[in-house]
Every structure is written in C-alpha cells, then in structure tokens.
Amino acid sequence: MNKAFKITFELGYDQADTLIQIRQLESRREQLIKAIKDKGEGRAYDMLLLQPAFFPAIKKSKPGYDVGQVDSFIYSLKQEVRDLELRLLG
C-alpha cells in the first residue's frame, strides 16, 4: 500500500500519530497472519489476538497529512485486520 501521503498546510492528520497507528495496525496484521498459520499447523498461538483492539483517533495538526488519503488507507488496513481476525476465529 502506498504511504506517500500528501501534505496539506490546512488542517490535516498529525504525521507522527498517523505513522504510529499505521505501524500498530501493520504489526497486528502480521501477528494475526502468524497466528492463523500456527493454528492451521496445530501449534499454539496468541489467544489475546481474539480480544478487540482499540485504536485512538489520530490528532489533527497544521500542516498535516491529507485526511481523505489517510482515512482511505487506514480503512483498508483495518478491514484487512478484521478479515484476519474472523479467519482466526473460524
């Protein structure tokens, strides 16, 4: 996925907050992928991944990342994580 977000000099998303949330989501995605693989092979996996995860709202700042671009990127990443969570449950 392309993380080359446009910078706006109007109100946008805080750059550090945005990157932190993306890293957290990507890390969760990788943990879920590993857990699904481990479960499929009959090995132990982290059951805590089945608990709901909370991701706080990203702060806004001037300048900041383009809100629409970031929202679209984060939405698709969260959707991917949700799909993996459902696979792990199944």
Backbone as JSON Lines, residues from 0, in Angstrom:
{"i":0,"aa":"M","n":[0.83,-1.18,0.0],"ca":[0.0,0.0,0.0],"c":[0.88,1.24,0.0]}
{"i":1,"aa":"N","n":[0.42,2.24,-0.69],"ca":[1.19,3.47,-0.82],"c":[1.0,4.36,0.4]}
{"i":2,"aa":"K","n":[2.11,4.63,1.09],"ca":[2.07,5.5,2.27],"c":[2.63,6.88,1.97]}
{"i":3,"aa":"A","n":[2.68,7.25,0.72],"ca":[3.19,8.57,0.35],"c":[2.03,9.57,0.39]}
{"i":4,"aa":"F","n":[1.66,9.95,1.62],"ca":[0.52,10.85,1.79],"c":[0.89,12.28,1.43]}
{"i":5,"aa":"K","n":[-0.08,12.97,0.84],"ca":[0.11,14.38,0.54],"c":[0.13,15.17,1.85]}
{"i":6,"aa":"I","n":[0.91,16.23,1.85],"ca":[0.94,17.14,3.0],"c":[0.04,18.32,2.67]}
{"i":7,"aa":"T","n":[-0.81,18.66,3.64],"ca":[-1.66,19.83,3.48],"c":[-1.25,20.88,4.51]}
{"i":8,"aa":"F","n":[-1.31,22.14,4.1],"ca":[-0.98,23.2,5.04],"c":[-2.24,23.7,5.74]}
{"i":9,"aa":"E","n":[-3.36,23.09,5.38],"ca":[-4.61,23.28,6.12],"c":[-4.6,22.25,7.25]}
{"i":10,"aa":"L","n":[-5.73,22.11,7.91],"ca":[-5.82,21.13,9.0],"c":[-5.79,19.72,8.42]}
{"i":11,"aa":"G","n":[-4.84,18.93,8.88],"ca":[-4.7,17.54,8.43],"c":[-4.39,16.66,9.62]}
{"i":12,"aa":"Y","n":[-4.02,15.42,9.34],"ca":[-3.68,14.49,10.41],"c":[-2.23,14.67,10.84]}
{"i":13,"aa":"D","n":[-2.01,14.62,12.14],"ca":[-0.68,14.68,12.7],"c":[0.17,13.55,12.11]}
{"i":14,"aa":"Q","n":[1.34,13.9,11.64],"ca":[2.18,12.92,10.94],"c":[2.64,11.79,11.85]}
{"i":15,"aa":"A","n":[3.09,12.12,13.04],"ca":[3.58,11.08,13.97],"c":[2.45,10.16,14.38]}
{"i":16,"aa":"D","n":[1.28,10.72,14.75],"ca":[0.13,9.91,15.14],"c":[-0.28,8.96,14.02]}
{"i":17,"aa":"T","n":[-0.28,9.48,12.8],"ca":[-0.67,8.67,11.64],"c":[0.27,7.49,11.48]}
{"i":18,"aa":"L","n":[1.56,7.75,11.5],"ca":[2.54,6.67,11.3],"c":[2.52,5.66,12.43]}
{"i":19,"aa":"I","n":[2.29,6.13,13.66],"ca":[2.2,5.22,14.8],"c":[1.02,4.28,14.63]}
{"i":20,"aa":"Q","n":[-0.14,4.83,14.26],"ca":[-1.31,3.98,14.1],"c":[-1.13,2.98,12.95]}
{"i":21,"aa":"I","n":[-0.52,3.42,11.88],"ca":[-0.27,2.5,10.75],"c":[0.66,1.38,11.2]}
{"i":22,"aa":"R","n":[1.71,1.71,11.93],"ca":[2.64,0.67,12.42],"c":[1.92,-0.31,13.34]}
{"i":23,"aa":"Q","n":[1.06,0.2,14.21],"ca":[0.31,-0.68,15.11],"c":[-0.6,-1.62,14.33]}
{"i":24,"aa":"L","n":[-1.29,-1.1,13.33],"ca":[-2.17,-1.93,12.52],"c":[-1.38,-2.96,11.72]}
{"i":25,"aa":"E","n":[-0.26,-2.54,11.15],"ca":[0.56,-3.48,10.38],"c":[1.14,-4.57,11.28]}
{"i":26,"aa":"S","n":[1.51,-4.21,12.5],"ca":[2.03,-5.18,13.44],"c":[0.94,-6.18,13.82]}
{"i":27,"aa":"R","n":[-0.25,-5.68,14.08],"ca":[-1.37,-6.57,14.4],"c":[-1.66,-7.51,13.23]}
{"i":28,"aa":"R","n":[-1.61,-6.96,12.02],"ca":[-1.84,-7.79,10.82],"c":[-0.83,-8.92,10.76]}
{"i":29,"aa":"E","n":[0.44,-8.61,10.99],"ca":[1.48,-9.64,10.93],"c":[1.3,-10.68,12.04]}
{"i":30,"aa":"Q","n":[0.91,-10.24,13.24],"ca":[0.67,-11.16,14.34],"c":[-0.49,-12.1,14.01]}
{"i":31,"aa":"L","n":[-1.54,-11.55,13.4],"ca":[-2.69,-12.36,13.03],"c":[-2.34,-13.37,11.95]}
{"i":32,"aa":"I","n":[-1.56,-12.95,10.97],"ca":[-1.13,-13.87,9.91],"c":[-0.35,-15.03,10.51]}
{"i":33,"aa":"K","n":[0.55,-14.72,11.44],"ca":[1.33,-15.78,12.1],"c":[0.43,-16.69,12.93]}
{"i":34,"aa":"A","n":[-0.51,-16.11,13.66],"ca":[-1.42,-16.91,14.49],"c":[-2.28,-17.83,13.63]}
{"i":35,"aa":"I","n":[-2.75,-17.34,12.51],"ca":[-3.56,-18.17,11.6],"c":[-2.74,-19.33,11.08]}
{"i":36,"aa":"K","n":[-1.49,-19.06,10.72],"ca":[-0.6,-20.12,10.24],"c":[-0.35,-21.14,11.34]}
{"i":37,"aa":"D","n":[-0.03,-20.65,12.54],"ca":[0.22,-21.55,13.67],"c":[-1.01,-22.4,13.99]}
{"i":38,"aa":"K","n":[-2.18,-21.78,13.99],"ca":[-3.41,-22.51,14.28],"c":[-3.64,-23.59,13.22]}
{"i":39,"aa":"G","n":[-3.42,-23.24,11.97],"ca":[-3.6,-24.19,10.89],"c":[-2.66,-25.38,10.97]}
{"i":40,"aa":"E","n":[-1.49,-25.17,11.55],"ca":[-0.49,-26.24,11.69],"c":[-0.6,-26.94,13.05]}
{"i":41,"aa":"G","n":[-1.63,-26.58,13.83],"ca":[-1.85,-27.24,15.11],"c":[-0.92,-26.78,16.23]}
{"i":42,"aa":"R","n":[-0.24,-25.66,16.03],"ca":[0.65,-25.12,17.07],"c":[-0.1,-24.1,17.92]}
{"i":43,"aa":"A","n":[0.47,-23.81,19.08],"ca":[-0.1,-22.79,19.96],"c":[-0.01,-21.42,19.31]}
{"i":44,"aa":"Y","n":[-0.98,-20.59,19.58],"ca":[-0.97,-19.22,19.05],"c":[-1.49,-18.28,20.13]}
{"i":45,"aa":"D","n":[-1.28,-17.0,19.95],"ca":[-1.63,-15.98,20.94],"c":[-3.15,-15.75,20.95]}
{"i":46,"aa":"M","n":[-3.79,-16.27,21.98],"ca":[-5.25,-16.13,22.1],"c":[-5.67,-14.68,22.37]}
{"i":47,"aa":"L","n":[-4.75,-13.86,22.87],"ca":[-5.08,-12.46,23.14],"c":[-5.41,-11.69,21.86]}
{"i":48,"aa":"L","n":[-5.01,-12.23,20.72],"ca":[-5.33,-11.58,19.46],"c":[-6.83,-11.61,19.17]}
{"i":49,"aa":"L","n":[-7.57,-12.45,19.88],"ca":[-9.01,-12.54,19.69],"c":[-9.75,-11.44,20.45]}
{"i":50,"aa":"Q","n":[-9.05,-10.73,21.35],"ca":[-9.67,-9.61,22.05],"c":[-9.76,-8.41,21.11]}
{"i":51,"aa":"P","n":[-10.81,-7.6,21.28],"ca":[-10.91,-6.4,20.44],"c":[-9.73,-5.46,20.68]}
{"i":52,"aa":"A","n":[-9.28,-4.82,19.63],"ca":[-8.18,-3.85,19.72],"c":[-8.75,-2.44,19.57]}
{"i":53,"aa":"F","n":[-8.24,-1.51,20.35],"ca":[-8.68,-0.12,20.29],"c":[-7.58,0.73,19.68]}
{"i":54,"aa":"F","n":[-7.95,1.53,18.71],"ca":[-7.01,2.46,18.08],"c":[-7.59,3.86,18.23]}
{"i":55,"aa":"P","n":[-6.92,4.72,19.02],"ca":[-7.45,6.06,19.26],"c":[-7.48,6.9,17.99]}
{"i":56,"aa":"A","n":[-8.32,7.91,18.0],"ca":[-8.4,8.82,16.86],"c":[-7.07,9.53,16.67]}
{"i":57,"aa":"I","n":[-6.74,9.78,15.44],"ca":[-5.49,10.48,15.11],"c":[-5.71,11.99,15.32]}
{"i":58,"aa":"K","n":[-4.78,12.61,16.01],"ca":[-4.87,14.06,16.25],"c":[-4.72,14.8,14.92]}
{"i":59,"aa":"K","n":[-5.25,16.0,14.91],"ca":[-5.13,16.85,13.72],"c":[-4.07,17.92,13.99]}
{"i":60,"aa":"S","n":[-3.44,18.37,12.9],"ca":[-2.42,19.42,13.03],"c":[-2.3,20.18,11.72]}
{"i":61,"aa":"K","n":[-1.66,21.33,11.81],"ca":[-1.34,22.16,10.64],"c":[0.16,22.29,10.58]}
{"i":62,"aa":"P","n":[0.84,21.95,9.57],"ca":[0.42,21.14,8.43],"c":[0.24,19.69,8.87]}
{"i":63,"aa":"G","n":[-0.33,18.91,8.0],"ca":[-0.55,17.51,8.32],"c":[-0.81,16.71,7.07]}
{"i":64,"aa":"Y","n":[-0.98,15.41,7.27],"ca":[-1.28,14.53,6.13],"c":[-2.71,14.76,5.68]}
{"i":65,"aa":"D","n":[-2.93,14.58,4.39],"ca":[-4.25,14.7,3.79],"c":[-5.23,13.73,4.46]}
{"i":66,"aa":"V","n":[-6.32,14.26,5.01],"ca":[-7.27,13.48,5.79],"c":[-7.92,12.37,4.95]}
{"i":67,"aa":"G","n":[-8.38,12.7,3.76],"ca":[-9.05,11.71,2.92],"c":[-8.14,10.56,2.54]}
{"i":68,"aa":"Q","n":[-6.92,10.88,2.2],"ca":[-5.94,9.85,1.82],"c":[-5.65,8.92,2.98]}
{"i":69,"aa":"V","n":[-5.41,9.5,4.16],"ca":[-5.1,8.7,5.35],"c":[-6.31,7.86,5.75]}
{"i":70,"aa":"D","n":[-7.51,8.47,5.74],"ca":[-8.71,7.73,6.1],"c":[-8.9,6.51,5.21]}
{"i":71,"aa":"S","n":[-8.7,6.69,3.92],"ca":[-8.85,5.59,2.97],"c":[-7.83,4.48,3.25]}
{"i":72,"aa":"F","n":[-6.59,4.87,3.49],"ca":[-5.52,3.9,3.75],"c":[-5.81,3.13,5.04]}
{"i":73,"aa":"I","n":[-6.15,3.85,6.1],"ca":[-6.4,3.22,7.41],"c":[-7.64,2.33,7.33]}
{"i":74,"aa":"Y","n":[-8.67,2.77,6.61],"ca":[-9.88,1.96,6.47],"c":[-9.55,0.61,5.84]}
{"i":75,"aa":"S","n":[-8.78,0.63,4.76],"ca":[-8.45,-0.64,4.09],"c":[-7.58,-1.52,4.98]}
{"i":76,"aa":"L","n":[-6.69,-0.92,5.74],"ca":[-5.84,-1.69,6.65],"c":[-6.67,-2.29,7.79]}
{"i":77,"aa":"K","n":[-7.6,-1.51,8.34],"ca":[-8.48,-2.02,9.41],"c":[-9.38,-3.13,8.88]}
{"i":78,"aa":"Q","n":[-9.84,-3.0,7.64],"ca":[-10.68,-4.03,7.04],"c":[-9.9,-5.33,6.89]}
{"i":79,"aa":"E","n":[-8.66,-5.22,6.48],"ca":[-7.8,-6.39,6.34],"c":[-7.59,-7.07,7.7]}
{"i":80,"aa":"V","n":[-7.36,-6.26,8.74],"ca":[-7.18,-6.79,10.1],"c":[-8.46,-7.49,10.55]}
{"i":81,"aa":"R","n":[-9.62,-6.89,10.31],"ca":[-10.9,-7.51,10.7],"c":[-11.1,-8.85,10.0]}
{"i":82,"aa":"D","n":[-10.77,-8.9,8.72],"ca":[-10.89,-10.16,7.97],"c":[-9.99,-11.24,8.56]}
{"i":83,"aa":"L","n":[-8.77,-10.86,8.94],"ca":[-7.86,-11.82,9.56],"c":[-8.36,-12.26,10.92]}
{"i":84,"aa":"E","n":[-8.93,-11.34,11.68],"ca":[-9.5,-11.72,12.99],"c":[-10.6,-12.76,12.81]}
{"i":85,"aa":"L","n":[-11.45,-12.55,11.81],"ca":[-12.53,-13.51,11.55],"c":[-11.97,-14.87,11.11]}
{"i":86,"aa":"R","n":[-10.91,-14.85,10.32],"ca":[-10.27,-16.11,9.91],"c":[-9.71,-16.85,11.11]}
{"i":87,"aa":"L","n":[-9.14,-16.11,12.04],"ca":[-8.57,-16.73,13.24],"c":[-9.68,-17.34,14.11]}
{"i":88,"aa":"L","n":[-10.83,-16.69,14.16],"ca":[-11.95,-17.21,14.92],"c":[-12.51,-18.5,14.3]}
{"i":89,"aa":"G","n":[-12.48,-18.54,12.98],"ca":[-13.11,-19.66,12.25],"c":[-12.35,-20.93,12.23]}
